[in-house]
Amino acid sequence: MFPRPAPGHRLATATGLLALLGYLTTGAWADPHVPAPPLRPVAELKAPTRITPVSSAAGTTTPLAAFAIQSTAKVGDSPAAVSSPGYPARGWYPAGPRSTVLAALLAAGVYDDPFRSTNLAKIPKADFEVPWWYRSDFTVADTARRTLLDFSGVVSAADVYVNGRQVAAARDVTGAYTHHELDVTALVRPGVNTVAFRIRPNEPSKDLTIGWLDWLQPPPDRNMGIVRDVLVRRGGPVALRDAHVVTKLAVPSLATADLTVRARARNDSDAPVTAEVTGVIGPTRFGGTLRLAAHETRTVTFSPAEVPRLRLAAPKVWWPAGMGGQPLYDLDLTARVSGTVSDTAHESFGIRDVQAPLNAAGARQYRINGRPLLIKGGGWSPDEFLRWDRGYAEDRLRYAVDLGLNTLRLEGHLEPDEFFELADRYGVLTLPGWECCTKWEGQVNGTENGEKWTPADYPVAKASMAAEAARLRDHPSVISFLIGSDFAPDATIEKNYLDALRAADWNLPVVSAASDKSSPQLGSSGMKMTGPYDWVPPEYWYAKREGGATGFNSETSAGPSIPTLDTLRRMLTPAELDSLWRDPGAKQYHRSPSATFGTLSLYDAALAARYGAPTGLADYVRKAQLAQYENVRAQFEAYGRNATDPEEPATGVIHWMFNSGWTSLHWQLTDRYLDQNGAYFGAKKANEPLHVQYGYDDRTVTVVNNRHTTLRGLSARATLFDPDGTLRYDGTATGLSVAGDGAHTNALTLPDSVPGLSRTYLLRLVLTDADGREVSRNVYWLSGEQDTLDWPRTTWWYTPTTGYADLTGLASMAQVPVAATATTRSDGGTSTTTVTLRNTTDGRTPSLLTDVHLVDGRGAPVLPVRWSDNEVGLWPGESVTLTAVYRTADLHGAAPRVRVSGWNTPERTVPAA
């Protein structure tokens, strides 16, 4: 969600937008190394020739393949003409099947690369203040079947026409999430048919659609367009709709599961019919007969009471990644009339149980399949232009699993069905909900963005809830719906939402808000939204107050996340790069349109005070990686350790955010190009399945076990060093045991003072198993002078720091050579590069935050890539072997190489073929 201002303050909104470089109308992502296409005048464009062939078979669903779009300001023809077959759409722009207006224009090369510099601010907003036409042609060979248009995802409203006739008005087709089905049987004819949408401009403060606040510079078209598939359905007299499975898993035994199948059977004909409805789930078959009056709709139910085989013994239970497998079941339903197929329905589902009661401290505590679950997640951002790319989404979900996260929160911006299918497959839990700071909360959010509701808004909101509930309920990755974000709905809105959820057989927890708010029926949210959203020191996270590690923090982070030099050079001009490190007070266009987050002043002040003033761009970036690694690591480590606190346990934390929808300088664990910086590897380290960590608050060395089984015979060793490698303390605890499911054991406590230890020092933690094998390693850079937080002056976005830890001693570390050897094997389109690093110095100094980047023949990062570990610390004579997994095609035919660098390691690149 978006951070909110304190009462009496508003977040400033800047103009501008960001686009996706090289995104194609096919939905494929262009090679980031290929320059953006040159600008083309409209006159060069030709009407798209893609016509969608629609099957004649009953029960088929065909998405329209493409659209042609144009501004109504440039179209003088009547709606009847525009929506008729054969209309010459000369000068219109091609658009994909799911495309905002601006997305199509970017794909057509109309604008310069909006990912770079301030190019996006140059796109004129006036072009998008009038409606735009979307038209598409499809062919039908047989008109004996019924034909229906099925769609959602219209932003924000549309008049709909088919073959020259209006079939729906914008007052009815409104709201990004409302679902519509239009019977156009009487208008469809053999051969070519045309459907046209006249899309109205989107105004997030006035419309129940999609908006942005301070995540990024908002797109000037405000995402107007059609962002989900428009489907053409064919069927007989009886239609099947709303097919789903309600599951009830026996907990905690997991021995049985009851499946209840429901669907609506609708008679679309003018005469009564008798329909046979049959279903299949694996080897289980069931069915029944029903009689429907003309235009009657009835709910068909099959339950274990009537079909005993729907009570499964030893069901295949779905688990989040790291806790078990992700098996899915398939439901197939068929309706026949007089023995002929009239319609079919298919749905995939998983079997799992989710509970989320309030604990004794009033915090929301999730349990899945009977096990307690610490929510460790991030805020998900879609592409700024809402363009869907399955491969790109899959890459990001793989990253979430790689980081040890179990949850992604979607605050509004609810992705297409494929996103949730992928989340099901990868075992990534999702927390969808409505967004803040727009019309969605305008009725209850006081002075923040979003107009008050009119009587017409209530049915749109209820219809949106009904449509999303029906769409999401069978996905095992979905574990809640948050019907409020910064604010909880009032009694009327809440009742409408809950009525819609109940009607959809929603059997998952419903949460009143992501903030510490209550609604009349649901009561307390059990969540907190206390920030921070800007820089705080690592020890902040251990305080049991504000955003510290207690309860469920629905969105929080230390704000800025400076990308790698590779990414920065792609997104900023040389002048902007110079300003980035020289001028902390400079407005940073790639941070936020918000006045609160417009500069990097808080972050830069802390960076200079703790690490020393930057001496150049490269020095600024390397210090940023240290700062981001230590801060994100501390955030997740604090919540992980405090999950079993006896009084105020931590139950969930959502890092704000997981990813960015554009080229950003803040709120991201991975950047827009999928490169990985210190924030990424700090999170990965903290969320290891078995992990040894340091407590900034009490100097304890703790072992956290996120596996299910108890582990015994562990040993933890803690050593303290001066930056030059002089050993000052060595302590070991042996015979440790730690229970599973997030339990922890305190191994030892570091002494308050160590003779001779320098003001800046290093801590190395090593955990070994009963056989002496290293199973976890963690390196900290610490100071005898602590950061000082001014808690009484805490704001909604941060707590001021009045004194800083002294880490400037790291600058004195000698340069350390690190030898690297690498080999690569490839199989089935996937390559694995194995890299061995060794600290070869003949002195005592360790290498700190040694980073390995996989690069191609031009030195550009090969992305995405999943490393076993990275940004490691090595003492003299120590070595580590790392692996990187990636797509072979992303090498672009070049031989792989690895680039090694670090805090005190000179950069070098070695072959990895």
N, C-alpha and C positions, 0 to 999 in steps of 0.2 A: 504494500500500500504506500501511500505517500505520507511523509511526515506532515504533521499539521501544526499550524502556528498556535501560540498561546492566545487566550482571549484578547481581542482587540488588535490582533496583528493578522496580516494576510500575506501569503506567499506571492511574490511578484511573478508574473508569467511573461516570459520573453517570446518574441516571435521566432519563427524558423521551423526547420524540420530536418530530419535526417533520413537518408534513403539507403537502400541496400545496393552496394556497388556490384554491378554486373548481374543482378538478379534477372533471370530470363522469364518469359511468359510461360514457359513450360513448368516453372517451379524449381528449376535446377539452379544451383549456385555456381556462378562463374569462377574460374580460376582467379584467385586474388592477385596473381602476378600479372594478369592480362589487363592492359589499360581499359578504362571505360570507353564505350563506343562514342564516336563523335556525335555532336548535335546534328539532328536532322530536321529540316523544316517539315511542317505538316503536309505540304503538297506532295512530298515524296511517299507518304504513307498510302497504302491501298487497303481497301476493306478486306478483313480476314476471310479466307475461303473455307475455313473449317466448318463443316456442317455435321451435326451430331446424328448418326443413325440410331434410331430408337427401336428396340426389339418389339415384336408383336406378341411375345409370349406373356401369358398371365403371370403375375408375380415378379416381373423384372423391374429393376430400377436403374435408370440411366442418367448419369450426371451430364449436364451440358458441357461441351468440351472447351468452349471459348466464347468471348463476347467481342463486339465492336463497341467502342464508347466515344462519346463526343459531348461537349458542353451544349446545353440548350441555347446558350447565347449565340451559337454558330449554326443552329439548325432552325430553319424557318418553316419546315414542313410540319404538317399536323401529326398528332399522335397516331391517327389511323394510318397515315402513310408510312411513318417510321416503323410501325409494328407490322407492316404487311410484307409477305414474301416478295423478293425481288427488289426491295428498296435499295437504291445505289448508295451505299454508305461510303462515298468517296471522301477521302480526307479524314476518316475516322481512325481512331487508334485501336490496335489490337490489344486485347486484355485476356488474361488467363481465366480459368473457370472460377477462381477465387481471387478477387483483385480489388483493391481500393483504386480510386481514380489516379492518385499520385503514383501508386505502384506501377500502373500501366504506363504512365508517362515516363517514368524512370527506365522501365524496360525498353521503351521505344527510343531511348537516348535523347529525350527532349531537353534534359537538364544535365549540367555538369555533375561530377561525382559528389554527391551530398554527404558522403562519409568524411570528406577531407575539409579541414579548415572551417570556414563559415559559409561554404557554398550553399548550404541548405537555406540560409537566411535570404538568399537572393531569389528564391522561388516565390512568385507573386501570389499572395493569398486571395486576391480578388478573383482569380480564375475559378475559385472553388466556392464562391458565395452564391452561385446559381445552381439549379439542378443539372444533372448530367444524365444522358441517355445510355443505357446498356441494352444492346439487342443481340439475339442469338438465333440461329436457324437450326431446326432439327427435322429429320425426315421420318415419316410413318408410312409403312406399306399397307397396314391393315387397320381400318377404323372400327372393326367389330368390337375390339376391346375398349374398355374405359381408359381414359387418359387423364392423369392428374399431375399438376405441378406441385412439388413438395419442396419447401425451402425455409431456411432461417438465415440469420447473418446479414440482414439488410441494414446498412448504416447510413442514415438513420430511419428513413421512411421512403416508401415508393408507391407510385401509381403503376399498375401492372396491366399490360395489354397483350393479347394473343390474336394474331391474324387480323389486326385492325380494330379489334373490339376491346374495350376496357373490361377487365375481369376483377379488379380490386382497386380500391382507392387508398391513398397514403394515410388517411385517418384510421384505416384498419391494418395496413401493413406498416407497422411502426414498432421500433425497438429492435436492437441488435439480436436479442435472444428469443424473441417470440417466434413460434413455429406456425407455418401456414400451409394449408393444403387446398388447392383450387381445382375443382372439377372442370376441365376444359374439353370434355368429350364432344360436346355439341359444336365446338369451333374447329376441332382438328380435322384435317382432310388428308387424303393420300398424297404423298409427295412432300414438298417442303412446307414447313410451318415456321412461324416466327413468334418469339416471345420477347417483349421489350419492357424494361423497367425504367421509369423516370425517377432517379434517385435524388432525394432532397438533401441539402447540406446538413452536416452533422453539427450540433451544438451541444456538447456534453453537459453544459450547465442547465440546458433546457430539455434534453432528450435522455431517455433511459437507454443509453447505448454504451459507448466506449470512449474514454478520455484519458489524458495524461496530465499530471500536474508538475512534479519536480523530478521525475525519473530522467527525462531527456528533453531536448528542445522539441516541442510538439509539431507534428506535421501540419503544413498549412491547409491541407484538404481535410484535416481532422478525421482522417480515415473513412471518409464517405465512400460508399461502394457496396459490393456484395462479397463477403469474406467467407462464405461457406457454399458448398455445392448447391446448385439448383437442379433438382432431380425431376425426371419425367417418369412417372409410374404407369405401368399398364396392368390391368386386372379385369376380372370378370365381375359378376353381380355382387359377390361378397368380398369385402376387403378385410384383411387382418391388420390391426394396428396395435401399437403399445404392448407388444409381446415382451415379457420379462419373467424373471425367476426370482422369487423371494426365498432366501436361504436361511435356515436356522441350524447352526452348528452346535452340537453338544459340547459344552465347555465345563470343566477343563479336559474331559477325557478325549475329545475329538473323535469319538468312536462312531458317531452317526451324524447324519445331516438330513434334515427334512427340506425337500424342494417343493415349492408351490408355484405352478406355472399359471400365468394369467395373460390374457390378451382380449382386445375388443374385436368382436366380429360385427361388421357393419354391412347392412344390405343397401347397396347403392341403386337398386332397381325400383321400379314402380309397382312391383308385384311381390307377394310373399314368396319366400324360398326356403328350402330345407338344405342345410349345409352340414357336411361332415368335416370336423376339425380333428386332425391327427398330429401327433407330436413325437419327436425322438430326442432323447438325451443319452448319448452313448448307446448302450444296448437296451435301454429302457424305452418301450413304445407305449403310447397311450392315445386315447381319442374319445370322441363322442359326437352326437348329432344334436343339432338345435334347429328350431324353426324361427325364422325372422320375418316379421311383417315388413311391408314396404318401407324402406328408409329407416328401419329400426336398427339400433345398436345395442348389443348386449355383451357383458363381460363373460368370457369363458374361463373357468378355473379348473385346474387339475391339481389335486393335493394328495398327500400320503393317505388321507382317510379314504379316498376313492381309488387311488392307485398305489398300493403298498410299496411297489418298487421305487417310488419316489422318496422313500426313506432309505438313504444310502448307508450301507455298512462300510466302515473303513474308508471314508471319503478322502479324496485327494485335496488336502488343505493348502490354500494359498498363503504364502508368507512374504513379508518384505525381504528385500535382498539382505543376505547375511544371516537370516534367521531360518531359512528353509527354501523350498522350491516355489515356483510360480505356475502350478498347473491350472489350466482353464478347461471348462466344459462348453459344449455347444448345444444350443436349443434350436431345433428346426420345426416349424409349424407349417401345415398345409391345410387350406380350406378348399373343399371340392363341392361342386354343385352338379348333381346328376352324373357323378363320376368324373367330371372334368375339373382340372385344376383351375381355381378362381383366383387364388392369391397364396403367397408364401411369406414367411417371416423367419429371420435368422437372428440369433443373439448369442454372444459369448458371455460367459460369466465365471466368476470364481467363488469358491466357498471359503469364507473366513468370518470371524466374529469380531466386531469392534465395539468397545465400550469406552466411554470417556466421562466418568463421574467426577465430581469435585472431591478433592482429598480433604483431609482434616484442616489444612491450611487455606482451603478455598481455591486451590489451583486445579485447572483441568488436567486430569491424569489419564492418558490413553492406555488402553490395554488391547492387544490383538491376540486372538485365539487363547485368551486367558493369561497371557504374559504381559507384565508391565513394559511400557515402551517409552523411553526418553525420545521425544521428537527432536531430531537433529536435522535441520533443513535450511533451505534458502528460498528467497523470493524469486519467482519465475517471471521473466519478462519475455513476451513475444517479440518478434520482429516489429519495429516501429510502424511498418506499413501493413502489418497483419498478414504478410505473405507466408504461406505455409510451405515448408520444405521438410519432408519426412526424414531425409538423411541428416539434415542439419539438426533437427530436433532429437533424433536418435543419438547423434554425437554428444549432445549436451546431457542427455539422460545417462549415457555411459559415464560421462564425467561425474555426475552426481553420485553414481554408485562407486566410482573410483575414489571419490573424496570421503566415502564412508557416511554420506548423508542418507537419511531414510525418507525424507519428506520434501516436497516442493509446495509452496503456497502460491496459489493463483488468486490475486486480488483483482476481481474482474478479469478482463482480457482472457476469457475462457476459451482455450484452444479447441481446434476441431477434434472430431472423434479419434482420429489417428493418434493424437497425443496421448490420450488416455489408454488406447490399445497398447502403445509402446510402454507406458508406465506400468500397465498390467504385466507386460512381458519381462520388464527389467526389475520389477519388484520395488518401484519407487512410489511411495505413498503420496497422495495429493490432498491439499486442503483448498478446494475452490470456495469462492464467495463473491459477494458484490463489492464494488469498489467505493472508495471514499471520495469526498471532495468534488463530487459532480451531482447531477440530479438524483442519483441513487440515494444519497443521504440528505438531499436538500431540505426535506421536511423536518429533519431532527438535528441538524448540525449547526444551528445558531448562525454565526456570521461567516462561516466558511463558504466555499464555492458551492453552487448548486441552488437552483431556484426552488421555491416551495412548490408542492404538488398541487395540481388541479384535479378535479374529479376524473378526468380522462386518464390520468397517470396510474391510478390504482389498478384497473383491470390489465393494463400493460405490464405492470410489475408482477401481478399474480400470474399472468400468462407466461412471462419470462421464467418465473420460478417453476411453473409446471413443466415447461419445455426442457429446462436444464435438469430438473429432477429425473424426468423420463430418460434423458440422454445419458446421465451419469450413474444411475443407481446400480446397474449390473457390473460396473467396473470395480474389481476388488481393490484397485489402487486408490479409489476414492474413499476417504474415511470420515468425512464430515462435510457439512456446508455451513459457511459463516454468513448468516443473513444480514450481518452488519460488519462494518470495518472499524472506523474511528468512533462511530456512534451506533447504538442499538436502535432498531425500529420502534416506532410507537405501537400502541395496542392494535390499531386498525391494520397497519402494514404487516405487523408480526402475524396477526390472525390470517391474513390473506396468504402469506408465505407458508405458514404451517398447514393451512387447509390444502394448499396445492401439493405440499410434500406428502401429507397423509394420503391424498387421492392417488398419488403416484407410488404408493407402497414403499415410501422411503423408510428404511429401517436402520439408518445410521445416525450418529449424534448430530444434532443441530445446535449451533453455537450462536448466541445472540450478538456477539461482536468480537472483533479481534482486540479491542481495548478493554479496559476494566469497566465495562458497562453492563447494565441489566435490562432485560425486557420483561413485560408483565407476565407472560406465561413461562418462558424459559428460565427466567431469573438471571443470576450472575453468569457472565461469560467464562469466568475462571481463567481469563487471560489478562495480560498487561501489555501496554503499549507506551512504555516509559522511556523509550530511546535507549541509548544515544543513537544519533545519526551522523555525528561528526566526531572528530578525534578525541579519544580518551586514552589513558595509558593502560597497559596490560592488567595492572592490579585492580583496575575498576571492576572487572568482571567477577572478582571474588567477593565483593561487598554484597551483603544480603539486603539490598535496597535498590530503588530505581531499576536500572536495567541489569543489575548484577544477577548472579546465578542462583536465582530462587524463583519458583513458580514457572509460568509459561509466558515467555516473551515472544510475541507474535511477529516482531520485526525490529531488528537492531543490528548495529555494527558501528565500528569506529570511522565510518564515512569513506574518505578518499581511498582509492585503490589504483595507484599509478601503474599503468601497463609496462610491459617490457619496452626496451628501446626499439625493437623491431616494429611493434605496434605503434608506438608514438610517432615514428618517422613516416608511417603510412597515413596517419590521421591529422598531423599538424605540419604547418609550413616551417621553414627554418626560423623565421621571425617568431612564430608562436612557440617553438621549442625553446628559443632563447628566453622568452618571457616566462615560460613555465618554471624555470629554475631560478631566474634572477629576481622576479617580482611577485612576492607572496600576495600582494594586494590586487593583482591584476584580475580582471574579470575573465573567467575561464569558460568559454562558450561550450566546451565539451564536458563541463561538470553539470550544470543545471540552470534552468531559467529562473530558479528561485533566488530572491535577494539573500536569503539565509545561506544558501549553498553556492553562491555565485563565484566565490574565490576559494583559494586553498590556504587562506591565512592561518587558521588554527592549526592545520596539519603542518604547514611549512614552519611555523614557529616552534612546534614540538620537535620536528625533525632537526632543525638547526640547534636547538637547545640541548637535545639529547645526544646527537651524533656529531655535531659540528656543522657550521655553515657549508653548504655545497660549494664546490670549486668549479663546477661545470655541469653540463647536462648528464654525462655518464655518472658522475659522482652523486648527483641528485637521485638518479634512478636506482643506483645500487644501495644507497641509504634507504630509499623508499621500500625496497624489497625486504631489507632487514626489519624495518618498522612494521610492514604489513604481515610478514611471517610471524613475528612475535605476538602481534596483537590478535590476529585471527586465531592463532593456536591457543592463546590464553582464553579467548571467548569460549571456544568449544571445550577446552580442558576444564574450565571452571564449571560449566554446566554438566559435563560428564562426571566429575568428582562429586558434585553436590546432588546428583540424582538420588542418592540414598541418604541424604541428610535426614536425621530423625525428626526435626521440627519443621523446617521449611524446605522441603526437597525441590530441586529443579526438575520440572516435568517437560519442558520444551523450549527450544530456541530456534528462531528463524533468522538466519543471517540475511540482512537487508543489503544487497540482494545476491542471488546466486549468479545471475548473468545479466547482461545489458542488451537492450534492443538496438543499441547504436554504439559508435565509438566514444567511449566514456572515460572519465577520470575518477569516477567514484561508484560505490555500491556494486561491486562485482567480485566474484571469486574466479571467474574466467572472463576474458574480454570478448569483444564482438567477433574476433577472428579465431577464437578458441585457443589463444596463447595462454600460457600459465605463468603467473608471477608469484611473488612471495605469499600473497594471500591464499592462493590455491594450495601451495605445498604446506603452508601452516595448518590449513584445515585438514589436509590429508594426513599429516602427522598426528594431529590431535585425535582423529577419529579412527586410528588403527584398531583392529579387533582386539589386540592385546597390547597394552600401552603403559609405559612408565612416564611419569610426569612430575613436574615441580609445582608447588603451590606458592604463588606470589604472596599470599596472605600470611601463611604460617610456616613457610620453609620446609614443608613436608615433602618427601618423595613417596609418591603413591603409585600403585599398580592398579589399573582399571581393566576389567575383563568384560568385553562386550560379546564374548562367545557364550554359548548356552551352558556349557559344562564347567564344573569347578576344575581349576588348575592347581597343581601342587608341585613342590620342589623347586620353586623359582628362587632366583637370587638377583638382588638389585644392588648395583654399585654406583656410588656418586663420587665424582672427583671434581675438585675446584682448582682452577689454574689462573695465573696471571695471563694477560694477553700474549706475553712472549713464550708461554708454554710452561712456566715454572709451576710445578705441582705444589699446592698449598694444603690440600685436604684430600683424604681418601677414606671412604666409609663403605661398608658392605653389609647387607642384611641377607641371610640365607634361610632356607627352609620355609619360604613364603608360600601361602596358599591363598587363593582368591576365588570366591564363588562367581557364578556366571550371571548373564543378563544384566550387565552394567554395574555389578558390585565392585567395590574397591577395597584394597588393603593398604594401610600406611606402612611403608617399609622402614623408613627412618626419617629423622628430622635433622636438617643441617644446623650446625652451631650458629648462634647469633653473631659471633665474631671468630675470625680465623687469623692467627698471627701472621703478619706480613702480607696478607692478601691485598692486592691493589684495589683502588676505588672502582675501576671497571674490571670485571673478571668473567671467566667462562665456567659453566657447569656442564659436565658430561654425565649423562645417565645411561647406563647399560643394563638391560634385563636379559638374563639367561635362563634357559629351562633346566630341567633336572639332568640333562645330558651335557650341560655346559654350552649349548648353542645360543648365540645371540638372537633374541626374538624381538627386541625393541631397543632403539637407540634414540636419544633426544639430547640436543645441545642447546643451551641457553646462554645469552649474553646478559649479564646482570650488573648492578651497581650497588655500592655501599650507600649511595645517596638515593633515597626513594623519590618517586613522583609524589607530589602532594596535591590532593583533590580538595577543592573548595565546595563541599557538598551543599552548604546553605544557598549557594548561588546557582544551583542546578536549574537549567531551563528544560524545555520539552525536547531539545535536540542534543544537549551535551552538558557535562559537568566541567566547569573551568579547572584548569591545572595551574597552580600557583608556584610550584617548584618541580623541577624535572630531574629524573635520573641522569646520572653522568655516565654516558657510554662513549664519550669522546676518546677514551683510552684505546678503543678498537683501531683508531687511526694509526696507532704505533705498531700494529702487527706487521711483522716482516712479510715480504712477498714469499709465497711458498709454492714451489713447483709441484704440480700434480700430474703424474703420468697417466695416460689414458690409452687403452687398447679397446677395439670394438670389432665385432663381427655381426653379420646379418644373415638370417635365413628367411626364405619366403615360401609360402604355401597357400594356395587357393586365394590369392589376392590380398593376403595379410602378411606383413613382414614383422619380424621381431629382431630388434637390434640389442645385443648384449654388450654392455660397456663395463669395463673394470677400471676403477680409479685407484690410484695409490699415491699417498703423500710421500714424496721421495726426498724431502729435505734432510740434510744432515744435522739440522738444529733441533730445537724443541717446539717450534711454533706450529700450531694446527692450521689447517685450511678451514675457513669459515664460510658457510653457505655456498658451497661449491655447486654450481649449476651446470647441468648438461642439457644442451639443446640439440635436437636432431635437425639437420639442415640439408638442403638439396645442393645441387652443383653451383647455384648462384649465392649460396649462403643464406637463403631465405628459410624460415622455420617450416618444417614439415608438420602440418596440423590437420586434424586433431591427432594427438598422441597420448597414450596412457603409460606413464612411468611407474615402475614398482616403487620407487622412492626418488627423491631429487632434493637439491639444495641441502647437501649433507655436510657434516663436519668430520674431518679426518685428522688424527694425530700422526706424528711422524711414524712411518712404517706401517700404518694401518691402510687397509684397502677395503673396497666395497664393490660389489657387482650389482649393476642396475640393468633392468630390461625396459625397453620401449616397444609398444605394440601399436601398429598403425597400418593404414591402407597402402599397399605397394604403389598404387596409382598416384598417390599424393607426392611421390618422388618426381613425377613428370618425366620419367625415363632416365633420371640422373642416378648416379651411385650415391648411397647415403653417406653422410659424414656427421660427426658429432663435434659440437663447439663447446669447449669447457672453459668456464670462467668462474669467478667467485669474489668474495669480499677482498681477499688478499691472494688471489690466484690469477696470474696473467692469462689473458685469453689466448687460446690456441684451438685449432681445428684439426682433427685427425680423421683419416678414412675409416669407414665402417662397413665396407662391402664384404 
